[in-house]
């Protein structure tokens, strides 16, 4: 049986999605992370503030690993992939 917590991608390529729909899809994904797996809000904001100060942040993406930092920061088990990990 398919796990209901997993959100299916509606499009394969970001370039095929209207910009507003892409961002809404990302925030829906974050909102649907199970509470046990989700970073507490205060820690999430701390992580994002660290990313904002990082030279590897470009248009919401980490240039070290290619992830969208808002999605990575939202999962409690994830960490900064850079040297000298910030979080």
PyMOL commands that set and color helices and strands:
alter all, ss='L'
color gray80, all
select helices_A, chain A and resi 14-16+19-31+35-37+41-52+69-74
alter helices_A, ss='H'
color red, helices_A
select strands_A, chain A and resi 57-58+61-62
alter strands_A, ss='S'
color yellow, strands_A
deselect
rebuild
show_as cartoon
